[in-house]
Amino acid sequence: MTAQVATLVDVIDKHRFDEAALARWLRVHIPGFDGPVSIRQFQGGQSNPTFLIASGDRRCVLRKKPSGQLLPKAHQVEREFAIISALGPTSVPVPEVMALCADADVIGTPFYLMGHVDGRHFDGLLLADQPRDGRAAINYDAVDTLARLHAVDPAAIGLADYGPQGGYVARQVERWTKQYRASSAQAGEIADLGWLADWLRERRHVSDETAIVHGDYRTGNLLYRHDAPQVAAILDWELSTLGHPIADLAYYCMTYRIDARLSGGRGLAGLDLRERGIPGETEVLDRYSQASGRVAIADWPVFLALSFFRLSAILHGVMARAVQGNASDANALDVANRAGALAQIGRAIAHSEHR
């Protein structure tokens, strides 16, 4: 897709909060935010509502929990703040952290503030407005950046307890099965999603590793420098934890298995990638192996199927929140309708069991 500036809109009605209360809080806690405050909402994404806060020539980004009843363990902005803070001194590019407010009485939910990163945003890997000979570099830097994240020792930056050690596949299967069941009352059931849960449960004892994982690592959650094909910041750390690094890589590679004709799916399947200058899935795996010092990537079909299972369950939850009126994106129902298609792809990968 094209490089773009993130879309800013007026604050969506259901996400409005007491702006005067926020302005008072900012005057006390954030230097330079002592004048009139303007607030715009970032449109896009289905998770924690995100806003651009401006006062004079100062700008920052606010992320908050949605209002209303939330699914268990979802929307933990406190965890986002903790991991961005911990990664700040490392070579992993993250926004500057500014402040966390755990007091829900200020604007109705906890929130945190981070620096605004001025960067290029690509919605997918087609990169149609970029020169053909520059597309591979954009892709490969995302892969190299992911390998750098996975190389960080959690204990060395105070994150030894950021998640359980080991058993990531089993934990993820159970977590997202519970989330799927919790949202089924509002959003209905998806047969392929239930089948995938059973298939993955039987394969939960794959070779195990533990690293810091982002949990939603994709092009849409990266900002690139304007002057180079380099990642300037990784965004949206809500699903981060300690887990298996190959799960992040598989999630990044989902786009290669999604049919390019699927509306809104940003898929690459069926396209001539070589003609477009876009590295294929095998080239991405080889690049990651080189960057991380691996000889091979084991259990690839399991991690791919797990990625489709997770995203389908997440979008199923989006549908449930949309039914309740709490989803952060105005197009939430359209996005959520892709849950069934993604579960079907995951089931096909499970049946094939090949790289």
Stockholm file with secondary structure:
# STOCKHOLM 1.0

chainA/1-355         MTAQVATLVDVIDKHRFDEAALARWLRVHIPGFDGPVSIRQFQGGQSNPTFLIASGDRRCVLRKKPSGQLLPKAHQVEREFAIISALGPTSVPVPEVMALCADADVIGTPFYLMGHVDGRHFDGLLLADQPRDGRAAINYDAVDTLARLHAVDPAAIGLADYGPQGGYVARQVERWTKQYRASSAQAGEIADLGWLADWLRERRHVSDETAIVHGDYRTGNLLYRHDAPQVAAILDWELSTLGHPIADLAYYCMTYRIDARLSGGRGLAGLDLRERGIPGETEVLDRYSQASGRVAIADWPVFLALSFFRLSAILHGVMARAVQGNASDANALDVANRAGALAQIGRAIAHSEHR
#=GR chainA/1-355 SS CCEECCCEESCCGGGCCCHHHHHHHHHHHSTTCCSCCEEEEECCCSSSCEEEEEETTEEEEEEECCSSCCCTTCCCHHHHHHHHHHHTTSSSCCCCEEEEECCTTTTSSCEEEEECCCCEEESSSCCTTSCGGGHHHHHHHHHHHHHHHHHSCGGGGTCTTSSCSSCHHHHHHHHHHHHHHHHHHHHCCCHHHHHHHHHHHHTCCCCCCCEEECSSCSGGGEEECSSSSSEEEECCCTTCEEECHHHHHHHHHGGGGSBTTSTTCCCCBTSCHHHHTCCCHHHHHHHHHHHHTCSCCTTHHHHHHHHHHHHHHHHHHHHHHHHHTCCSSTTHHHHHTTHHHHHHHHHHHHHHCCC
#=GC SS_cons         CCEECCCEESCCGGGCCCHHHHHHHHHHHSTTCCSCCEEEEECCCSSSCEEEEEETTEEEEEEECCSSCCCTTCCCHHHHHHHHHHHTTSSSCCCCEEEEECCTTTTSSCEEEEECCCCEEESSSCCTTSCGGGHHHHHHHHHHHHHHHHHSCGGGGTCTTSSCSSCHHHHHHHHHHHHHHHHHHHHCCCHHHHHHHHHHHHTCCCCCCCEEECSSCSGGGEEECSSSSSEEEECCCTTCEEECHHHHHHHHHGGGGSBTTSTTCCCCBTSCHHHHTCCCHHHHHHHHHHHHTCSCCTTHHHHHHHHHHHHHHHHHHHHHHHHHTCCSSTTHHHHHTTHHHHHHHHHHHHHHCCC
//
